[in-house]
Amino acid sequence: MAISIAHLGPQGTYAELAALQYSTWLTHEFQQESRLCPCPSIAQTLRAVTQGQADLAVVPVENSIEGSVTTTLDTLWQLDMLQIQQALILPISHALLSQANAIELIKSVYSHPQALAQCQVWLETFLPTAQLIPTNSTTEALQHLEDDPTVAAISSQRAAQLYHLPVLDCPINDHPDNCTRFWIMGLQPSPGGSHTSLAFSVHDVPGALLKPLQVFADRGINMSRIESRPTKRSLGDYLFFIDLEADAREASIQAALAEIVDYTEVLKVFGSYSVLPTQSPPILEG
């Protein structure tokens, strides 16, 4: 039976590219068939798994230029059942798509907020007066291009090929090594691996954050990322997302997690996982 994989759609998004890469890996490693299920938002992509509409979800969690994808983090904190199965890193190459005959004719640019932010310097340099309009995905932005030559969208070259749209410039992202880390989320227990991700809230007392971090430091456990997010309960009240370079099955990690329970209000471990080898995004032929 084919595994269903939810991702941010419609067809042509970078999330779909990540899902396609993961699907290819499943076929190569396990001869496992899969089918992709596009969703209208990142939150709905994750909820598709918790509601039994998909087996797995592929969601962006961090970009090398713009940092964490906060919608993913906030939704994961709300959903208690999901575990990280794998991670993969996708190179990102943004393109400017438009029916305009020249870039200087463009008055509005549509795209996902992450894509707009990843191209901020380019936009300020070449389209300083253009109106920047956020959309739910880089592919959704393309629906505005059909009848208006003063409109552009930031999307992928693959999307341009899929929808037969002209590319005015590529790449336009502010750094050539732009890449996004994706998590593959599911309801199955975490398989283990070289990385562990967790989140916790703390009690409102002096040194509240220092104590759990010290637990990891005392055991020589390296933290590769720490991110704060508001709990949305009150101003100044935060929760923290942490990535560890370790496997939660190791005795030292289990001991550390058991100890920090005493220093946290709520602790959620999203699991241990490996990072799949980086691949270049596929480009359609013809």
Contacts in CASP RR format, 6 or more apart in sequence:
PFRMAT RR
TARGET T0000
AUTHOR 0000-0000-0000
METHOD contacts of the structure
MODEL  1
MAISIAHLGPQGTYAELAALQYSTWLTHEFQQESRLCPCPSIAQTLRAVT
QGQADLAVVPVENSIEGSVTTTLDTLWQLDMLQIQQALILPISHALLSQA
NAIELIKSVYSHPQALAQCQVWLETFLPTAQLIPTNSTTEALQHLEDDPT
VAAISSQRAAQLYHLPVLDCPINDHPDNCTRFWIMGLQPSPGGSHTSLAF
SVHDVPGALLKPLQVFADRGINMSRIESRPTKRSLGDYLFFIDLEADARE
ASIQAALAEIVDYTEVLKVFGSYSVLPTQSPPILEG
1 33 0 8 1.000
2 33 0 8 1.000
2 34 0 8 1.000
2 35 0 8 1.000
3 26 0 8 1.000
3 32 0 8 1.000
3 33 0 8 1.000
3 34 0 8 1.000
3 35 0 8 1.000
3 55 0 8 1.000
3 56 0 8 1.000
4 34 0 8 1.000
4 35 0 8 1.000
4 36 0 8 1.000
4 37 0 8 1.000
4 53 0 8 1.000
4 54 0 8 1.000
4 55 0 8 1.000
4 56 0 8 1.000
5 19 0 8 1.000
5 22 0 8 1.000
5 23 0 8 1.000
5 34 0 8 1.000
5 35 0 8 1.000
5 36 0 8 1.000
5 37 0 8 1.000
5 54 0 8 1.000
5 55 0 8 1.000
5 56 0 8 1.000
5 57 0 8 1.000
5 58 0 8 1.000
5 184 0 8 1.000
6 37 0 8 1.000
6 38 0 8 1.000
6 39 0 8 1.000
6 45 0 8 1.000
6 46 0 8 1.000
6 48 0 8 1.000
6 49 0 8 1.000
6 53 0 8 1.000
6 54 0 8 1.000
6 56 0 8 1.000
6 57 0 8 1.000
6 58 0 8 1.000
7 13 0 8 1.000
7 15 0 8 1.000
7 16 0 8 1.000
7 18 0 8 1.000
7 19 0 8 1.000
7 36 0 8 1.000
7 37 0 8 1.000
7 38 0 8 1.000
7 39 0 8 1.000
7 45 0 8 1.000
7 57 0 8 1.000
7 58 0 8 1.000
7 59 0 8 1.000
8 15 0 8 1.000
8 16 0 8 1.000
8 38 0 8 1.000
8 39 0 8 1.000
8 40 0 8 1.000
8 41 0 8 1.000
8 42 0 8 1.000
8 45 0 8 1.000
8 59 0 8 1.000
8 60 0 8 1.000
8 136 0 8 1.000
8 137 0 8 1.000
9 15 0 8 1.000
9 16 0 8 1.000
9 38 0 8 1.000
9 39 0 8 1.000
9 40 0 8 1.000
9 137 0 8 1.000
9 139 0 8 1.000
9 140 0 8 1.000
10 38 0 8 1.000
10 137 0 8 1.000
10 139 0 8 1.000
10 140 0 8 1.000
11 38 0 8 1.000
11 139 0 8 1.000
11 162 0 8 1.000
12 138 0 8 1.000
12 139 0 8 1.000
12 155 0 8 1.000
12 156 0 8 1.000
12 158 0 8 1.000
12 159 0 8 1.000
12 162 0 8 1.000
13 38 0 8 1.000
13 137 0 8 1.000
13 138 0 8 1.000
13 139 0 8 1.000
13 156 0 8 1.000
13 159 0 8 1.000
14 60 0 8 1.000
14 90 0 8 1.000
14 92 0 8 1.000
14 138 0 8 1.000
14 156 0 8 1.000
14 180 0 8 1.000
14 281 0 8 1.000
15 42 0 8 1.000
15 45 0 8 1.000
15 58 0 8 1.000
15 59 0 8 1.000
15 60 0 8 1.000
15 137 0 8 1.000
15 182 0 8 1.000
16 36 0 8 1.000
16 38 0 8 1.000
16 139 0 8 1.000
17 90 0 8 1.000
17 156 0 8 1.000
17 158 0 8 1.000
17 281 0 8 1.000
17 282 0 8 1.000
18 58 0 8 1.000
18 60 0 8 1.000
18 88 0 8 1.000
18 90 0 8 1.000
18 180 0 8 1.000
18 182 0 8 1.000
19 36 0 8 1.000
19 58 0 8 1.000
20 36 0 8 1.000
20 282 0 8 1.000
21 88 0 8 1.000
21 90 0 8 1.000
21 276 0 8 1.000
21 279 0 8 1.000
21 281 0 8 1.000
22 34 0 8 1.000
22 56 0 8 1.000
22 58 0 8 1.000
22 86 0 8 1.000
22 88 0 8 1.000
22 182 0 8 1.000
22 184 0 8 1.000
22 276 0 8 1.000
23 34 0 8 1.000
23 36 0 8 1.000
25 88 0 8 1.000
25 276 0 8 1.000
26 32 0 8 1.000
26 34 0 8 1.000
27 33 0 8 1.000
27 34 0 8 1.000
37 48 0 8 1.000
37 53 0 8 1.000
37 54 0 8 1.000
39 45 0 8 1.000
39 48 0 8 1.000
40 136 0 8 1.000
41 71 0 8 1.000
41 136 0 8 1.000
42 59 0 8 1.000
42 60 0 8 1.000
42 69 0 8 1.000
42 71 0 8 1.000
42 72 0 8 1.000
42 75 0 8 1.000
43 71 0 8 1.000
43 75 0 8 1.000
45 57 0 8 1.000
45 58 0 8 1.000
45 59 0 8 1.000
46 57 0 8 1.000
46 59 0 8 1.000
46 72 0 8 1.000
46 75 0 8 1.000
46 76 0 8 1.000
46 79 0 8 1.000
46 82 0 8 1.000
46 185 0 8 1.000
47 75 0 8 1.000
47 79 0 8 1.000
48 54 0 8 1.000
48 57 0 8 1.000
49 55 0 8 1.000
49 56 0 8 1.000
49 57 0 8 1.000
49 82 0 8 1.000
49 185 0 8 1.000
49 186 0 8 1.000
49 187 0 8 1.000
50 79 0 8 1.000
50 81 0 8 1.000
50 82 0 8 1.000
50 187 0 8 1.000
55 186 0 8 1.000
56 85 0 8 1.000
56 184 0 8 1.000
56 185 0 8 1.000
56 186 0 8 1.000
57 82 0 8 1.000
57 184 0 8 1.000
57 185 0 8 1.000
57 186 0 8 1.000
58 182 0 8 1.000
58 183 0 8 1.000
58 184 0 8 1.000
58 185 0 8 1.000
59 69 0 8 1.000
59 72 0 8 1.000
59 182 0 8 1.000
59 183 0 8 1.000
59 185 0 8 1.000
60 69 0 8 1.000
60 72 0 8 1.000
60 114 0 8 1.000
60 180 0 8 1.000
60 181 0 8 1.000
60 182 0 8 1.000
61 68 0 8 1.000
61 69 0 8 1.000
61 72 0 8 1.000
61 73 0 8 1.000
61 87 0 8 1.000
61 181 0 8 1.000
61 182 0 8 1.000
61 183 0 8 1.000
62 68 0 8 1.000
62 69 0 8 1.000
62 180 0 8 1.000
62 181 0 8 1.000
62 225 0 8 1.000
63 69 0 8 1.000
63 92 0 8 1.000
63 114 0 8 1.000
63 118 0 8 1.000
63 178 0 8 1.000
63 179 0 8 1.000
63 180 0 8 1.000
63 181 0 8 1.000
64 175 0 8 1.000
64 177 0 8 1.000
64 178 0 8 1.000
64 179 0 8 1.000
64 180 0 8 1.000
65 117 0 8 1.000
65 118 0 8 1.000
65 173 0 8 1.000
65 174 0 8 1.000
65 175 0 8 1.000
65 178 0 8 1.000
66 114 0 8 1.000
66 117 0 8 1.000
66 118 0 8 1.000
68 227 0 8 1.000
68 241 0 8 1.000
69 114 0 8 1.000
70 229 0 8 1.000
72 183 0 8 1.000
73 199 0 8 1.000
73 227 0 8 1.000
73 229 0 8 1.000
73 241 0 8 1.000
74 229 0 8 1.000
76 82 0 8 1.000
76 185 0 8 1.000
76 199 0 8 1.000
76 270 0 8 1.000
77 199 0 8 1.000
77 229 0 8 1.000
77 239 0 8 1.000
77 268 0 8 1.000
80 268 0 8 1.000
81 187 0 8 1.000
82 185 0 8 1.000
82 186 0 8 1.000
82 187 0 8 1.000
82 270 0 8 1.000
83 185 0 8 1.000
83 186 0 8 1.000
83 187 0 8 1.000
83 188 0 8 1.000
83 189 0 8 1.000
83 190 0 8 1.000
83 270 0 8 1.000
83 271 0 8 1.000
84 183 0 8 1.000
84 184 0 8 1.000
84 185 0 8 1.000
84 186 0 8 1.000
84 190 0 8 1.000
84 197 0 8 1.000
84 270 0 8 1.000
84 271 0 8 1.000
84 272 0 8 1.000
84 273 0 8 1.000
85 184 0 8 1.000
85 185 0 8 1.000
85 186 0 8 1.000
85 188 0 8 1.000
85 190 0 8 1.000
85 191 0 8 1.000
85 273 0 8 1.000
86 183 0 8 1.000
86 184 0 8 1.000
86 191 0 8 1.000
86 273 0 8 1.000
86 274 0 8 1.000
86 275 0 8 1.000
86 276 0 8 1.000
87 181 0 8 1.000
87 182 0 8 1.000
87 183 0 8 1.000
87 184 0 8 1.000
87 195 0 8 1.000
87 273 0 8 1.000
87 274 0 8 1.000
87 275 0 8 1.000
87 276 0 8 1.000
88 181 0 8 1.000
88 182 0 8 1.000
88 184 0 8 1.000
88 275 0 8 1.000
88 276 0 8 1.000
88 278 0 8 1.000
89 179 0 8 1.000
89 180 0 8 1.000
89 181 0 8 1.000
89 182 0 8 1.000
89 275 0 8 1.000
89 276 0 8 1.000
89 278 0 8 1.000
90 179 0 8 1.000
90 180 0 8 1.000
90 182 0 8 1.000
90 278 0 8 1.000
90 279 0 8 1.000
90 281 0 8 1.000
91 178 0 8 1.000
91 179 0 8 1.000
91 278 0 8 1.000
91 280 0 8 1.000
91 281 0 8 1.000
92 118 0 8 1.000
92 173 0 8 1.000
92 178 0 8 1.000
92 179 0 8 1.000
92 180 0 8 1.000
93 156 0 8 1.000
93 157 0 8 1.000
93 170 0 8 1.000
93 171 0 8 1.000
93 173 0 8 1.000
93 178 0 8 1.000
93 281 0 8 1.000
94 115 0 8 1.000
94 118 0 8 1.000
94 119 0 8 1.000
94 154 0 8 1.000
94 155 0 8 1.000
94 156 0 8 1.000
94 170 0 8 1.000
94 171 0 8 1.000
94 172 0 8 1.000
94 173 0 8 1.000
94 178 0 8 1.000
95 154 0 8 1.000
95 155 0 8 1.000
95 156 0 8 1.000
95 157 0 8 1.000
95 160 0 8 1.000
95 167 0 8 1.000
95 169 0 8 1.000
95 170 0 8 1.000
95 171 0 8 1.000
95 172 0 8 1.000
96 103 0 8 1.000
96 109 0 8 1.000
96 152 0 8 1.000
96 153 0 8 1.000
96 154 0 8 1.000
96 167 0 8 1.000
96 168 0 8 1.000
96 169 0 8 1.000
96 170 0 8 1.000
96 172 0 8 1.000
97 142 0 8 1.000
97 145 0 8 1.000
97 152 0 8 1.000
97 153 0 8 1.000
97 154 0 8 1.000
97 155 0 8 1.000
97 159 0 8 1.000
97 160 0 8 1.000
97 165 0 8 1.000
97 166 0 8 1.000
97 167 0 8 1.000
97 168 0 8 1.000
98 106 0 8 1.000
98 145 0 8 1.000
98 149 0 8 1.000
98 151 0 8 1.000
98 152 0 8 1.000
98 153 0 8 1.000
98 165 0 8 1.000
98 166 0 8 1.000
98 168 0 8 1.000
99 145 0 8 1.000
99 146 0 8 1.000
99 148 0 8 1.000
99 149 0 8 1.000
99 151 0 8 1.000
99 165 0 8 1.000
99 166 0 8 1.000
100 106 0 8 1.000
100 149 0 8 1.000
100 150 0 8 1.000
100 151 0 8 1.000
100 152 0 8 1.000
100 168 0 8 1.000
101 149 0 8 1.000
103 126 0 8 1.000
103 127 0 8 1.000
103 152 0 8 1.000
103 168 0 8 1.000
103 169 0 8 1.000
105 149 0 8 1.000
105 150 0 8 1.000
106 127 0 8 1.000
106 130 0 8 1.000
106 150 0 8 1.000
106 151 0 8 1.000
106 152 0 8 1.000
107 129 0 8 1.000
107 130 0 8 1.000
107 131 0 8 1.000
107 150 0 8 1.000
107 151 0 8 1.000
108 130 0 8 1.000
108 131 0 8 1.000
108 132 0 8 1.000
108 133 0 8 1.000
108 144 0 8 1.000
108 150 0 8 1.000
108 151 0 8 1.000
108 152 0 8 1.000
109 116 0 8 1.000
109 123 0 8 1.000
109 127 0 8 1.000
109 130 0 8 1.000
109 131 0 8 1.000
109 132 0 8 1.000
109 133 0 8 1.000
109 151 0 8 1.000
109 152 0 8 1.000
109 153 0 8 1.000
109 154 0 8 1.000
110 133 0 8 1.000
110 134 0 8 1.000
110 135 0 8 1.000
110 141 0 8 1.000
110 144 0 8 1.000
110 151 0 8 1.000
110 152 0 8 1.000
110 153 0 8 1.000
110 154 0 8 1.000
111 119 0 8 1.000
111 132 0 8 1.000
111 134 0 8 1.000
111 135 0 8 1.000
111 138 0 8 1.000
111 141 0 8 1.000
111 153 0 8 1.000
111 154 0 8 1.000
111 155 0 8 1.000
112 134 0 8 1.000
112 135 0 8 1.000
112 136 0 8 1.000
112 137 0 8 1.000
112 138 0 8 1.000
112 140 0 8 1.000
112 141 0 8 1.000
112 154 0 8 1.000
113 134 0 8 1.000
115 138 0 8 1.000
115 154 0 8 1.000
115 155 0 8 1.000
116 123 0 8 1.000
116 132 0 8 1.000
116 134 0 8 1.000
116 154 0 8 1.000
118 173 0 8 1.000
118 174 0 8 1.000
118 178 0 8 1.000
119 154 0 8 1.000
119 172 0 8 1.000
119 173 0 8 1.000
119 174 0 8 1.000
120 174 0 8 1.000
121 174 0 8 1.000
122 172 0 8 1.000
122 173 0 8 1.000
122 174 0 8 1.000
123 130 0 8 1.000
123 132 0 8 1.000
123 172 0 8 1.000
126 169 0 8 1.000
127 152 0 8 1.000
130 152 0 8 1.000
133 144 0 8 1.000
135 141 0 8 1.000
138 153 0 8 1.000
138 154 0 8 1.000
138 155 0 8 1.000
138 156 0 8 1.000
138 159 0 8 1.000
139 155 0 8 1.000
139 159 0 8 1.000
141 153 0 8 1.000
141 154 0 8 1.000
141 155 0 8 1.000
142 153 0 8 1.000
142 155 0 8 1.000
142 159 0 8 1.000
142 163 0 8 1.000
142 165 0 8 1.000
144 151 0 8 1.000
144 153 0 8 1.000
145 151 0 8 1.000
145 152 0 8 1.000
145 153 0 8 1.000
145 165 0 8 1.000
152 168 0 8 1.000
154 172 0 8 1.000
156 281 0 8 1.000
157 167 0 8 1.000
157 170 0 8 1.000
157 283 0 8 1.000
158 281 0 8 1.000
158 282 0 8 1.000
158 283 0 8 1.000
158 284 0 8 1.000
159 165 0 8 1.000
160 166 0 8 1.000
160 167 0 8 1.000
161 283 0 8 1.000
161 284 0 8 1.000
161 286 0 8 1.000
162 284 0 8 1.000
171 178 0 8 1.000
179 278 0 8 1.000
183 197 0 8 1.000
183 273 0 8 1.000
190 248 0 8 1.000
190 270 0 8 1.000
190 271 0 8 1.000
190 272 0 8 1.000
190 273 0 8 1.000
191 272 0 8 1.000
191 273 0 8 1.000
191 274 0 8 1.000
192 247 0 8 1.000
192 248 0 8 1.000
192 249 0 8 1.000
192 271 0 8 1.000
192 272 0 8 1.000
192 273 0 8 1.000
192 274 0 8 1.000
193 247 0 8 1.000
193 272 0 8 1.000
193 273 0 8 1.000
193 274 0 8 1.000
194 245 0 8 1.000
194 246 0 8 1.000
194 247 0 8 1.000
194 272 0 8 1.000
194 274 0 8 1.000
194 275 0 8 1.000
195 224 0 8 1.000
195 243 0 8 1.000
195 244 0 8 1.000
195 245 0 8 1.000
195 246 0 8 1.000
195 272 0 8 1.000
195 273 0 8 1.000
195 274 0 8 1.000
195 275 0 8 1.000
196 243 0 8 1.000
196 244 0 8 1.000
196 246 0 8 1.000
196 247 0 8 1.000
196 248 0 8 1.000
196 253 0 8 1.000
196 269 0 8 1.000
196 271 0 8 1.000
196 272 0 8 1.000
196 273 0 8 1.000
197 241 0 8 1.000
197 242 0 8 1.000
197 243 0 8 1.000
197 244 0 8 1.000
197 269 0 8 1.000
197 270 0 8 1.000
197 271 0 8 1.000
197 273 0 8 1.000
198 241 0 8 1.000
198 242 0 8 1.000
198 244 0 8 1.000
198 257 0 8 1.000
198 267 0 8 1.000
198 268 0 8 1.000
198 269 0 8 1.000
198 270 0 8 1.000
198 271 0 8 1.000
199 239 0 8 1.000
199 240 0 8 1.000
199 241 0 8 1.000
199 242 0 8 1.000
199 267 0 8 1.000
199 268 0 8 1.000
199 270 0 8 1.000
200 212 0 8 1.000
200 239 0 8 1.000
200 240 0 8 1.000
200 242 0 8 1.000
200 260 0 8 1.000
200 264 0 8 1.000
200 265 0 8 1.000
200 266 0 8 1.000
200 267 0 8 1.000
200 268 0 8 1.000
201 231 0 8 1.000
201 237 0 8 1.000
201 238 0 8 1.000
201 239 0 8 1.000
201 240 0 8 1.000
201 264 0 8 1.000
201 265 0 8 1.000
201 266 0 8 1.000
202 208 0 8 1.000
202 209 0 8 1.000
202 212 0 8 1.000
202 238 0 8 1.000
202 239 0 8 1.000
202 240 0 8 1.000
202 263 0 8 1.000
202 264 0 8 1.000
202 265 0 8 1.000
203 264 0 8 1.000
203 265 0 8 1.000
204 237 0 8 1.000
208 263 0 8 1.000
209 240 0 8 1.000
211 260 0 8 1.000
211 263 0 8 1.000
212 260 0 8 1.000
212 263 0 8 1.000
212 264 0 8 1.000
213 223 0 8 1.000
213 226 0 8 1.000
215 256 0 8 1.000
215 259 0 8 1.000
215 260 0 8 1.000
215 263 0 8 1.000
216 223 0 8 1.000
216 242 0 8 1.000
216 244 0 8 1.000
216 256 0 8 1.000
216 260 0 8 1.000
219 252 0 8 1.000
219 255 0 8 1.000
219 256 0 8 1.000
221 244 0 8 1.000
221 245 0 8 1.000
221 246 0 8 1.000
221 252 0 8 1.000
221 253 0 8 1.000
221 256 0 8 1.000
222 244 0 8 1.000
222 245 0 8 1.000
222 246 0 8 1.000
223 242 0 8 1.000
223 243 0 8 1.000
223 244 0 8 1.000
223 245 0 8 1.000
224 243 0 8 1.000
224 244 0 8 1.000
224 245 0 8 1.000
225 241 0 8 1.000
225 242 0 8 1.000
225 243 0 8 1.000
226 240 0 8 1.000
226 241 0 8 1.000
226 242 0 8 1.000
226 243 0 8 1.000
227 240 0 8 1.000
227 241 0 8 1.000
227 242 0 8 1.000
228 238 0 8 1.000
228 239 0 8 1.000
228 240 0 8 1.000
228 241 0 8 1.000
229 238 0 8 1.000
229 239 0 8 1.000
229 240 0 8 1.000
229 241 0 8 1.000
230 236 0 8 1.000
230 237 0 8 1.000
230 238 0 8 1.000
230 239 0 8 1.000
231 237 0 8 1.000
231 238 0 8 1.000
231 239 0 8 1.000
239 266 0 8 1.000
244 253 0 8 1.000
246 252 0 8 1.000
246 253 0 8 1.000
246 272 0 8 1.000
247 253 0 8 1.000
247 272 0 8 1.000
248 254 0 8 1.000
248 257 0 8 1.000
248 269 0 8 1.000
248 271 0 8 1.000
248 272 0 8 1.000
249 272 0 8 1.000
257 267 0 8 1.000
257 269 0 8 1.000
260 267 0 8 1.000
261 267 0 8 1.000
END
